[in-house]
Amino acid sequence: MTDLIANGGVVLWIIAALSVVTVALILWKVWRLSLSGAWSGGRVTAEAISHWQAGEVDAAMAILSGRNSIRARLALAAMSSRLDAGLSDAAAREDTARQARGLLAQLRVGLRPLDLIVTIAPLLGLLGTVLGMIAAFQALQEAGVRADPATLAGGIWEALLTTAAGMGVAIPASMALTWFDSVADRLQGEMEDDATRIFTRGPAA
């Protein structure tokens, strides 16, 4: 593996570093989403909203208090805004929307670097291939009539390594980015539904 990277030149070393960064970003993002309750916390939030709609305000807020789930935090913020006597209904909704935007922004942290890797990894691979092909044809020109086709073929496949490596990094990064986006979109829809249920039915209605 080290020999292959060495044959690919500086560009392949950069792509290898990007692959390490990509794996680290994906693992870190999965960990962050787990802490945010991306795959849990829905049942607890639904239970709290049921108590809220039944007029059991203290029970609803007690269930949500101290929860790290992003849905639970938004539901608690919506309930607090709804109960704030100093806020009109419109102001309470706007305050809840503001807090929801902040939570969603936290949810999408780390996606921009992953998106950048998806974009630049294939371009770096192509750059490495072009540079390698230039070097191979320069060697062919210098060899003149004594050119060995095997040598040229060796230079070409080494140049193509960077293209394969770039795509090998970009494809899993793109799959992970699409997955993370779908998780964020699902949570956004669920949070909007939770806030609607809190504002349309409850003790302050």
Biotite code that builds the C-alpha atoms (Angstrom):
import biotite.structure as struc

atoms = struc.array([
    struc.Atom([0.000, 0.000, 0.000], chain_id="A", res_id=1, res_name="MET", atom_name="CA", element="C"),
    struc.Atom([2.809, 2.409, 0.862], chain_id="A", res_id=2, res_name="THR", atom_name="CA", element="C"),
    struc.Atom([4.473, 1.621, -2.466], chain_id="A", res_id=3, res_name="ASP", atom_name="CA", element="C"),
    struc.Atom([1.261, 2.381, -4.334], chain_id="A", res_id=4, res_name="LEU", atom_name="CA", element="C"),
    struc.Atom([0.919, 5.720, -2.557], chain_id="A", res_id=5, res_name="ILE", atom_name="CA", element="C"),
    struc.Atom([4.554, 6.537, -3.274], chain_id="A", res_id=6, res_name="ALA", atom_name="CA", element="C"),
    struc.Atom([4.024, 5.736, -6.959], chain_id="A", res_id=7, res_name="ASN", atom_name="CA", element="C"),
    struc.Atom([1.067, 8.107, -7.064], chain_id="A", res_id=8, res_name="GLY", atom_name="CA", element="C"),
    struc.Atom([3.161, 11.065, -5.935], chain_id="A", res_id=9, res_name="GLY", atom_name="CA", element="C"),
    struc.Atom([2.269, 13.998, -3.719], chain_id="A", res_id=10, res_name="VAL", atom_name="CA", element="C"),
    struc.Atom([-1.354, 14.135, -4.887], chain_id="A", res_id=11, res_name="VAL", atom_name="CA", element="C"),
    struc.Atom([-1.985, 10.549, -3.778], chain_id="A", res_id=12, res_name="LEU", atom_name="CA", element="C"),
    struc.Atom([-0.536, 11.347, -0.361], chain_id="A", res_id=13, res_name="TRP", atom_name="CA", element="C"),
    struc.Atom([-3.004, 14.251, -0.098], chain_id="A", res_id=14, res_name="ILE", atom_name="CA", element="C"),
    struc.Atom([-5.883, 11.950, -1.083], chain_id="A", res_id=15, res_name="ILE", atom_name="CA", element="C"),
    struc.Atom([-4.716, 9.399, 1.502], chain_id="A", res_id=16, res_name="ALA", atom_name="CA", element="C"),
    struc.Atom([-4.812, 12.140, 4.155], chain_id="A", res_id=17, res_name="ALA", atom_name="CA", element="C"),
    struc.Atom([-8.305, 13.115, 2.980], chain_id="A", res_id=18, res_name="LEU", atom_name="CA", element="C"),
    struc.Atom([-9.435, 9.517, 3.391], chain_id="A", res_id=19, res_name="SER", atom_name="CA", element="C"),
    struc.Atom([-8.337, 9.572, 7.040], chain_id="A", res_id=20, res_name="VAL", atom_name="CA", element="C"),
    struc.Atom([-10.144, 12.884, 7.582], chain_id="A", res_id=21, res_name="VAL", atom_name="CA", element="C"),
    struc.Atom([-13.272, 11.458, 5.904], chain_id="A", res_id=22, res_name="THR", atom_name="CA", element="C"),
    struc.Atom([-13.383, 8.404, 8.156], chain_id="A", res_id=23, res_name="VAL", atom_name="CA", element="C"),
    struc.Atom([-12.818, 10.580, 11.229], chain_id="A", res_id=24, res_name="ALA", atom_name="CA", element="C"),
    struc.Atom([-15.588, 12.995, 10.183], chain_id="A", res_id=25, res_name="LEU", atom_name="CA", element="C"),
    struc.Atom([-18.078, 10.192, 9.553], chain_id="A", res_id=26, res_name="ILE", atom_name="CA", element="C"),
    struc.Atom([-17.389, 8.505, 12.894], chain_id="A", res_id=27, res_name="LEU", atom_name="CA", element="C"),
    struc.Atom([-17.518, 11.841, 14.732], chain_id="A", res_id=28, res_name="TRP", atom_name="CA", element="C"),
    struc.Atom([-20.802, 12.767, 13.053], chain_id="A", res_id=29, res_name="LYS", atom_name="CA", element="C"),
    struc.Atom([-22.412, 9.430, 13.908], chain_id="A", res_id=30, res_name="VAL", atom_name="CA", element="C"),
    struc.Atom([-21.333, 9.958, 17.514], chain_id="A", res_id=31, res_name="TRP", atom_name="CA", element="C"),
    struc.Atom([-22.735, 13.504, 17.570], chain_id="A", res_id=32, res_name="ARG", atom_name="CA", element="C"),
    struc.Atom([-26.041, 12.396, 16.060], chain_id="A", res_id=33, res_name="LEU", atom_name="CA", element="C"),
    struc.Atom([-26.299, 9.614, 18.632], chain_id="A", res_id=34, res_name="SER", atom_name="CA", element="C"),
    struc.Atom([-25.778, 12.143, 21.433], chain_id="A", res_id=35, res_name="LEU", atom_name="CA", element="C"),
    struc.Atom([-28.456, 14.347, 19.845], chain_id="A", res_id=36, res_name="SER", atom_name="CA", element="C"),
    struc.Atom([-30.963, 11.506, 19.984], chain_id="A", res_id=37, res_name="GLY", atom_name="CA", element="C"),
    struc.Atom([-31.235, 11.156, 16.213], chain_id="A", res_id=38, res_name="ALA", atom_name="CA", element="C"),
    struc.Atom([-32.343, 7.535, 16.581], chain_id="A", res_id=39, res_name="TRP", atom_name="CA", element="C"),
    struc.Atom([-33.915, 7.756, 20.024], chain_id="A", res_id=40, res_name="SER", atom_name="CA", element="C"),
    struc.Atom([-35.956, 10.151, 22.109], chain_id="A", res_id=41, res_name="GLY", atom_name="CA", element="C"),
    struc.Atom([-39.033, 10.137, 19.899], chain_id="A", res_id=42, res_name="GLY", atom_name="CA", element="C"),
    struc.Atom([-41.067, 8.017, 22.285], chain_id="A", res_id=43, res_name="ARG", atom_name="CA", element="C"),
    struc.Atom([-40.190, 10.214, 25.279], chain_id="A", res_id=44, res_name="VAL", atom_name="CA", element="C"),
    struc.Atom([-41.083, 13.392, 23.399], chain_id="A", res_id=45, res_name="THR", atom_name="CA", element="C"),
    struc.Atom([-44.380, 11.931, 22.190], chain_id="A", res_id=46, res_name="ALA", atom_name="CA", element="C"),
    struc.Atom([-45.237, 10.897, 25.760], chain_id="A", res_id=47, res_name="GLU", atom_name="CA", element="C"),
    struc.Atom([-44.474, 14.393, 27.065], chain_id="A", res_id=48, res_name="ALA", atom_name="CA", element="C"),
    struc.Atom([-46.614, 16.022, 24.371], chain_id="A", res_id=49, res_name="ILE", atom_name="CA", element="C"),
    struc.Atom([-49.489, 13.690, 25.250], chain_id="A", res_id=50, res_name="SER", atom_name="CA", element="C"),
    struc.Atom([-49.274, 14.878, 28.869], chain_id="A", res_id=51, res_name="HIS", atom_name="CA", element="C"),
    struc.Atom([-49.104, 18.487, 27.642], chain_id="A", res_id=52, res_name="TRP", atom_name="CA", element="C"),
    struc.Atom([-52.213, 18.106, 25.502], chain_id="A", res_id=53, res_name="GLN", atom_name="CA", element="C"),
    struc.Atom([-54.012, 16.543, 28.468], chain_id="A", res_id=54, res_name="ALA", atom_name="CA", element="C"),
    struc.Atom([-53.222, 19.644, 30.532], chain_id="A", res_id=55, res_name="GLY", atom_name="CA", element="C"),
    struc.Atom([-50.545, 17.937, 32.647], chain_id="A", res_id=56, res_name="GLU", atom_name="CA", element="C"),
    struc.Atom([-47.951, 20.651, 32.234], chain_id="A", res_id=57, res_name="VAL", atom_name="CA", element="C"),
    struc.Atom([-45.662, 19.734, 35.119], chain_id="A", res_id=58, res_name="ASP", atom_name="CA", element="C"),
    struc.Atom([-45.559, 16.065, 34.097], chain_id="A", res_id=59, res_name="ALA", atom_name="CA", element="C"),
    struc.Atom([-44.791, 16.972, 30.488], chain_id="A", res_id=60, res_name="ALA", atom_name="CA", element="C"),
    struc.Atom([-41.958, 19.326, 31.373], chain_id="A", res_id=61, res_name="MET", atom_name="CA", element="C"),
    struc.Atom([-40.561, 16.928, 33.978], chain_id="A", res_id=62, res_name="ALA", atom_name="CA", element="C"),
    struc.Atom([-40.285, 14.200, 31.338], chain_id="A", res_id=63, res_name="ILE", atom_name="CA", element="C"),
    struc.Atom([-38.372, 16.504, 28.992], chain_id="A", res_id=64, res_name="LEU", atom_name="CA", element="C"),
    struc.Atom([-36.178, 18.164, 31.591], chain_id="A", res_id=65, res_name="SER", atom_name="CA", element="C"),
    struc.Atom([-32.534, 17.142, 31.346], chain_id="A", res_id=66, res_name="GLY", atom_name="CA", element="C"),
    struc.Atom([-32.984, 15.194, 28.096], chain_id="A", res_id=67, res_name="ARG", atom_name="CA", element="C"),
    struc.Atom([-30.251, 15.547, 25.479], chain_id="A", res_id=68, res_name="ASN", atom_name="CA", element="C"),
    struc.Atom([-32.480, 14.552, 22.563], chain_id="A", res_id=69, res_name="SER", atom_name="CA", element="C"),
    struc.Atom([-32.814, 17.383, 20.073], chain_id="A", res_id=70, res_name="ILE", atom_name="CA", element="C"),
    struc.Atom([-36.563, 16.759, 19.812], chain_id="A", res_id=71, res_name="ARG", atom_name="CA", element="C"),
    struc.Atom([-36.948, 16.856, 23.583], chain_id="A", res_id=72, res_name="ALA", atom_name="CA", element="C"),
    struc.Atom([-34.996, 20.100, 23.842], chain_id="A", res_id=73, res_name="ARG", atom_name="CA", element="C"),
    struc.Atom([-37.117, 21.749, 21.156], chain_id="A", res_id=74, res_name="LEU", atom_name="CA", element="C"),
    struc.Atom([-40.363, 20.508, 22.715], chain_id="A", res_id=75, res_name="ALA", atom_name="CA", element="C"),
    struc.Atom([-39.322, 21.849, 26.117], chain_id="A", res_id=76, res_name="LEU", atom_name="CA", element="C"),
    struc.Atom([-38.389, 25.196, 24.563], chain_id="A", res_id=77, res_name="ALA", atom_name="CA", element="C"),
    struc.Atom([-41.760, 25.358, 22.786], chain_id="A", res_id=78, res_name="ALA", atom_name="CA", element="C"),
    struc.Atom([-43.638, 24.622, 26.010], chain_id="A", res_id=79, res_name="MET", atom_name="CA", element="C"),
    struc.Atom([-41.646, 27.248, 27.905], chain_id="A", res_id=80, res_name="SER", atom_name="CA", element="C"),
    struc.Atom([-42.333, 29.849, 25.227], chain_id="A", res_id=81, res_name="SER", atom_name="CA", element="C"),
    struc.Atom([-46.028, 28.950, 25.185], chain_id="A", res_id=82, res_name="ARG", atom_name="CA", element="C"),
    struc.Atom([-46.276, 29.376, 28.957], chain_id="A", res_id=83, res_name="LEU", atom_name="CA", element="C"),
    struc.Atom([-44.392, 32.692, 28.997], chain_id="A", res_id=84, res_name="ASP", atom_name="CA", element="C"),
    struc.Atom([-47.054, 35.269, 29.829], chain_id="A", res_id=85, res_name="ALA", atom_name="CA", element="C"),
    struc.Atom([-44.910, 38.024, 28.368], chain_id="A", res_id=86, res_name="GLY", atom_name="CA", element="C"),
    struc.Atom([-45.039, 36.513, 24.879], chain_id="A", res_id=87, res_name="LEU", atom_name="CA", element="C"),
    struc.Atom([-47.946, 36.642, 22.474], chain_id="A", res_id=88, res_name="SER", atom_name="CA", element="C"),
    struc.Atom([-48.781, 33.517, 20.506], chain_id="A", res_id=89, res_name="ASP", atom_name="CA", element="C"),
    struc.Atom([-46.957, 34.862, 17.447], chain_id="A", res_id=90, res_name="ALA", atom_name="CA", element="C"),
    struc.Atom([-43.926, 35.857, 19.516], chain_id="A", res_id=91, res_name="ALA", atom_name="CA", element="C"),
    struc.Atom([-43.864, 32.446, 21.206], chain_id="A", res_id=92, res_name="ALA", atom_name="CA", element="C"),
    struc.Atom([-43.943, 30.734, 17.829], chain_id="A", res_id=93, res_name="ARG", atom_name="CA", element="C"),
    struc.Atom([-41.139, 32.935, 16.536], chain_id="A", res_id=94, res_name="GLU", atom_name="CA", element="C"),
    struc.Atom([-39.042, 32.264, 19.631], chain_id="A", res_id=95, res_name="ASP", atom_name="CA", element="C"),
    struc.Atom([-39.568, 28.520, 19.169], chain_id="A", res_id=96, res_name="THR", atom_name="CA", element="C"),
    struc.Atom([-38.620, 28.780, 15.485], chain_id="A", res_id=97, res_name="ALA", atom_name="CA", element="C"),
    struc.Atom([-35.455, 30.664, 16.432], chain_id="A", res_id=98, res_name="ARG", atom_name="CA", element="C"),
    struc.Atom([-34.430, 27.958, 18.875], chain_id="A", res_id=99, res_name="GLN", atom_name="CA", element="C"),
    struc.Atom([-35.275, 25.260, 16.329], chain_id="A", res_id=100, res_name="ALA", atom_name="CA", element="C"),
    struc.Atom([-32.977, 26.914, 13.786], chain_id="A", res_id=101, res_name="ARG", atom_name="CA", element="C"),
    struc.Atom([-30.163, 26.901, 16.337], chain_id="A", res_id=102, res_name="GLY", atom_name="CA", element="C"),
    struc.Atom([-30.670, 23.211, 17.121], chain_id="A", res_id=103, res_name="LEU", atom_name="CA", element="C"),
    struc.Atom([-30.804, 22.293, 13.439], chain_id="A", res_id=104, res_name="LEU", atom_name="CA", element="C"),
    struc.Atom([-27.618, 24.278, 12.802], chain_id="A", res_id=105, res_name="ALA", atom_name="CA", element="C"),
    struc.Atom([-25.893, 22.215, 15.500], chain_id="A", res_id=106, res_name="GLN", atom_name="CA", element="C"),
    struc.Atom([-27.267, 19.076, 13.873], chain_id="A", res_id=107, res_name="LEU", atom_name="CA", element="C"),
    struc.Atom([-25.652, 19.962, 10.537], chain_id="A", res_id=108, res_name="ARG", atom_name="CA", element="C"),
    struc.Atom([-22.223, 20.828, 11.950], chain_id="A", res_id=109, res_name="VAL", atom_name="CA", element="C"),
    struc.Atom([-19.558, 18.872, 10.088], chain_id="A", res_id=110, res_name="GLY", atom_name="CA", element="C"),
    struc.Atom([-21.512, 18.433, 6.859], chain_id="A", res_id=111, res_name="LEU", atom_name="CA", element="C"),
    struc.Atom([-19.781, 21.305, 5.039], chain_id="A", res_id=112, res_name="ARG", atom_name="CA", element="C"),
    struc.Atom([-16.292, 19.730, 5.334], chain_id="A", res_id=113, res_name="PRO", atom_name="CA", element="C"),
    struc.Atom([-17.718, 16.412, 4.158], chain_id="A", res_id=114, res_name="LEU", atom_name="CA", element="C"),
    struc.Atom([-19.350, 18.150, 1.205], chain_id="A", res_id=115, res_name="ASP", atom_name="CA", element="C"),
    struc.Atom([-16.010, 19.790, 0.378], chain_id="A", res_id=116, res_name="LEU", atom_name="CA", element="C"),
    struc.Atom([-14.269, 16.405, 0.384], chain_id="A", res_id=117, res_name="ILE", atom_name="CA", element="C"),
    struc.Atom([-16.924, 15.007, -1.971], chain_id="A", res_id=118, res_name="VAL", atom_name="CA", element="C"),
    struc.Atom([-16.140, 17.864, -4.362], chain_id="A", res_id=119, res_name="THR", atom_name="CA", element="C"),
    struc.Atom([-12.353, 18.049, -4.233], chain_id="A", res_id=120, res_name="ILE", atom_name="CA", element="C"),
    struc.Atom([-11.346, 14.368, -3.906], chain_id="A", res_id=121, res_name="ALA", atom_name="CA", element="C"),
    struc.Atom([-12.215, 13.466, -7.541], chain_id="A", res_id=122, res_name="PRO", atom_name="CA", element="C"),
    struc.Atom([-10.669, 16.722, -8.751], chain_id="A", res_id=123, res_name="LEU", atom_name="CA", element="C"),
    struc.Atom([-7.446, 15.955, -6.904], chain_id="A", res_id=124, res_name="LEU", atom_name="CA", element="C"),
    struc.Atom([-7.489, 12.477, -8.437], chain_id="A", res_id=125, res_name="GLY", atom_name="CA", element="C"),
    struc.Atom([-7.900, 13.956, -11.895], chain_id="A", res_id=126, res_name="LEU", atom_name="CA", element="C"),
    struc.Atom([-5.108, 16.447, -11.238], chain_id="A", res_id=127, res_name="LEU", atom_name="CA", element="C"),
    struc.Atom([-2.777, 13.643, -10.187], chain_id="A", res_id=128, res_name="GLY", atom_name="CA", element="C"),
    struc.Atom([-3.645, 11.664, -13.304], chain_id="A", res_id=129, res_name="THR", atom_name="CA", element="C"),
    struc.Atom([-3.009, 14.630, -15.607], chain_id="A", res_id=130, res_name="VAL", atom_name="CA", element="C"),
    struc.Atom([0.337, 15.340, -13.953], chain_id="A", res_id=131, res_name="LEU", atom_name="CA", element="C"),
    struc.Atom([1.283, 11.670, -14.174], chain_id="A", res_id=132, res_name="GLY", atom_name="CA", element="C"),
    struc.Atom([0.335, 11.489, -17.846], chain_id="A", res_id=133, res_name="MET", atom_name="CA", element="C"),
    struc.Atom([2.409, 14.583, -18.583], chain_id="A", res_id=134, res_name="ILE", atom_name="CA", element="C"),
    struc.Atom([5.412, 12.988, -16.879], chain_id="A", res_id=135, res_name="ALA", atom_name="CA", element="C"),
    struc.Atom([4.850, 9.702, -18.748], chain_id="A", res_id=136, res_name="ALA", atom_name="CA", element="C"),
    struc.Atom([4.726, 11.382, -22.155], chain_id="A", res_id=137, res_name="PHE", atom_name="CA", element="C"),
    struc.Atom([7.734, 13.527, -21.325], chain_id="A", res_id=138, res_name="GLN", atom_name="CA", element="C"),
    struc.Atom([9.656, 10.338, -20.592], chain_id="A", res_id=139, res_name="ALA", atom_name="CA", element="C"),
    struc.Atom([8.396, 8.874, -23.877], chain_id="A", res_id=140, res_name="LEU", atom_name="CA", element="C"),
    struc.Atom([9.577, 11.935, -25.784], chain_id="A", res_id=141, res_name="GLN", atom_name="CA", element="C"),
    struc.Atom([13.012, 11.803, -24.191], chain_id="A", res_id=142, res_name="GLU", atom_name="CA", element="C"),
    struc.Atom([13.351, 8.099, -25.013], chain_id="A", res_id=143, res_name="ALA", atom_name="CA", element="C"),
    struc.Atom([12.605, 8.796, -28.687], chain_id="A", res_id=144, res_name="GLY", atom_name="CA", element="C"),
    struc.Atom([12.758, 5.736, -30.942], chain_id="A", res_id=145, res_name="VAL", atom_name="CA", element="C"),
    struc.Atom([14.077, 3.643, -28.047], chain_id="A", res_id=146, res_name="ARG", atom_name="CA", element="C"),
    struc.Atom([10.818, 4.071, -26.123], chain_id="A", res_id=147, res_name="ALA", atom_name="CA", element="C"),
    struc.Atom([9.635, 0.960, -24.322], chain_id="A", res_id=148, res_name="ASP", atom_name="CA", element="C"),
    struc.Atom([5.824, 0.530, -24.450], chain_id="A", res_id=149, res_name="PRO", atom_name="CA", element="C"),
    struc.Atom([5.961, -1.346, -21.133], chain_id="A", res_id=150, res_name="ALA", atom_name="CA", element="C"),
    struc.Atom([7.541, 1.666, -19.464], chain_id="A", res_id=151, res_name="THR", atom_name="CA", element="C"),
    struc.Atom([4.861, 3.950, -20.892], chain_id="A", res_id=152, res_name="LEU", atom_name="CA", element="C"),
    struc.Atom([2.103, 1.581, -19.741], chain_id="A", res_id=153, res_name="ALA", atom_name="CA", element="C"),
    struc.Atom([3.618, 1.498, -16.261], chain_id="A", res_id=154, res_name="GLY", atom_name="CA", element="C"),
    struc.Atom([3.642, 5.277, -16.093], chain_id="A", res_id=155, res_name="GLY", atom_name="CA", element="C"),
    struc.Atom([0.021, 5.460, -17.217], chain_id="A", res_id=156, res_name="ILE", atom_name="CA", element="C"),
    struc.Atom([-1.359, 3.010, -14.665], chain_id="A", res_id=157, res_name="TRP", atom_name="CA", element="C"),
    struc.Atom([0.554, 4.747, -11.894], chain_id="A", res_id=158, res_name="GLU", atom_name="CA", element="C"),
    struc.Atom([-0.983, 8.052, -13.028], chain_id="A", res_id=159, res_name="ALA", atom_name="CA", element="C"),
    struc.Atom([-4.469, 6.539, -13.026], chain_id="A", res_id=160, res_name="LEU", atom_name="CA", element="C"),
    struc.Atom([-4.053, 5.479, -9.393], chain_id="A", res_id=161, res_name="LEU", atom_name="CA", element="C"),
    struc.Atom([-4.917, 8.986, -8.227], chain_id="A", res_id=162, res_name="THR", atom_name="CA", element="C"),
    struc.Atom([-8.216, 9.031, -10.126], chain_id="A", res_id=163, res_name="THR", atom_name="CA", element="C"),
    struc.Atom([-9.238, 5.709, -8.598], chain_id="A", res_id=164, res_name="ALA", atom_name="CA", element="C"),
    struc.Atom([-8.165, 6.877, -5.134], chain_id="A", res_id=165, res_name="ALA", atom_name="CA", element="C"),
    struc.Atom([-10.042, 10.170, -5.456], chain_id="A", res_id=166, res_name="GLY", atom_name="CA", element="C"),
    struc.Atom([-13.248, 8.398, -6.428], chain_id="A", res_id=167, res_name="MET", atom_name="CA", element="C"),
    struc.Atom([-12.666, 5.844, -3.684], chain_id="A", res_id=168, res_name="GLY", atom_name="CA", element="C"),
    struc.Atom([-12.726, 8.665, -1.135], chain_id="A", res_id=169, res_name="VAL", atom_name="CA", element="C"),
    struc.Atom([-15.542, 10.690, -2.733], chain_id="A", res_id=170, res_name="ALA", atom_name="CA", element="C"),
    struc.Atom([-18.065, 7.832, -3.107], chain_id="A", res_id=171, res_name="ILE", atom_name="CA", element="C"),
    struc.Atom([-18.321, 6.813, 0.583], chain_id="A", res_id=172, res_name="PRO", atom_name="CA", element="C"),
    struc.Atom([-18.154, 10.471, 1.618], chain_id="A", res_id=173, res_name="ALA", atom_name="CA", element="C"),
    struc.Atom([-21.072, 11.245, -0.700], chain_id="A", res_id=174, res_name="SER", atom_name="CA", element="C"),
    struc.Atom([-23.079, 8.304, 0.647], chain_id="A", res_id=175, res_name="MET", atom_name="CA", element="C"),
    struc.Atom([-22.454, 9.410, 4.237], chain_id="A", res_id=176, res_name="ALA", atom_name="CA", element="C"),
    struc.Atom([-23.357, 13.017, 3.426], chain_id="A", res_id=177, res_name="LEU", atom_name="CA", element="C"),
    struc.Atom([-26.649, 11.944, 1.834], chain_id="A", res_id=178, res_name="THR", atom_name="CA", element="C"),
    struc.Atom([-27.455, 9.788, 4.847], chain_id="A", res_id=179, res_name="TRP", atom_name="CA", element="C"),
    struc.Atom([-26.669, 12.579, 7.335], chain_id="A", res_id=180, res_name="PHE", atom_name="CA", element="C"),
    struc.Atom([-28.794, 15.011, 5.305], chain_id="A", res_id=181, res_name="ASP", atom_name="CA", element="C"),
    struc.Atom([-31.719, 12.573, 5.354], chain_id="A", res_id=182, res_name="SER", atom_name="CA", element="C"),
    struc.Atom([-31.403, 12.188, 9.132], chain_id="A", res_id=183, res_name="VAL", atom_name="CA", element="C"),
    struc.Atom([-31.376, 15.974, 9.584], chain_id="A", res_id=184, res_name="ALA", atom_name="CA", element="C"),
    struc.Atom([-34.381, 16.414, 7.267], chain_id="A", res_id=185, res_name="ASP", atom_name="CA", element="C"),
    struc.Atom([-36.328, 13.727, 9.139], chain_id="A", res_id=186, res_name="ARG", atom_name="CA", element="C"),
    struc.Atom([-35.583, 15.337, 12.499], chain_id="A", res_id=187, res_name="LEU", atom_name="CA", element="C"),
    struc.Atom([-36.574, 18.759, 11.158], chain_id="A", res_id=188, res_name="GLN", atom_name="CA", element="C"),
    struc.Atom([-39.952, 17.385, 10.056], chain_id="A", res_id=189, res_name="GLY", atom_name="CA", element="C"),
    struc.Atom([-40.495, 15.669, 13.402], chain_id="A", res_id=190, res_name="GLU", atom_name="CA", element="C"),
    struc.Atom([-39.564, 18.839, 15.302], chain_id="A", res_id=191, res_name="MET", atom_name="CA", element="C"),
    struc.Atom([-41.985, 20.903, 13.216], chain_id="A", res_id=192, res_name="GLU", atom_name="CA", element="C"),
    struc.Atom([-44.724, 18.376, 13.936], chain_id="A", res_id=193, res_name="ASP", atom_name="CA", element="C"),
    struc.Atom([-43.940, 18.420, 17.676], chain_id="A", res_id=194, res_name="ASP", atom_name="CA", element="C"),
    struc.Atom([-44.060, 22.233, 17.807], chain_id="A", res_id=195, res_name="ALA", atom_name="CA", element="C"),
    struc.Atom([-47.349, 22.299, 15.893], chain_id="A", res_id=196, res_name="THR", atom_name="CA", element="C"),
    struc.Atom([-48.937, 19.836, 18.330], chain_id="A", res_id=197, res_name="ARG", atom_name="CA", element="C"),
    struc.Atom([-47.728, 21.908, 21.294], chain_id="A", res_id=198, res_name="ILE", atom_name="CA", element="C"),
    struc.Atom([-49.095, 25.177, 19.917], chain_id="A", res_id=199, res_name="PHE", atom_name="CA", element="C"),
    struc.Atom([-52.406, 23.870, 18.579], chain_id="A", res_id=200, res_name="THR", atom_name="CA", element="C"),
    struc.Atom([-53.433, 21.956, 21.679], chain_id="A", res_id=201, res_name="ARG", atom_name="CA", element="C"),
    struc.Atom([-52.470, 22.527, 25.265], chain_id="A", res_id=202, res_name="GLY", atom_name="CA", element="C"),
    struc.Atom([-53.212, 24.317, 28.529], chain_id="A", res_id=203, res_name="PRO", atom_name="CA", element="C"),
    struc.Atom([-52.514, 27.731, 27.047], chain_id="A", res_id=204, res_name="ALA", atom_name="CA", element="C"),
    struc.Atom([-54.795, 27.254, 24.020], chain_id="A", res_id=205, res_name="ALA", atom_name="CA", element="C"),
])
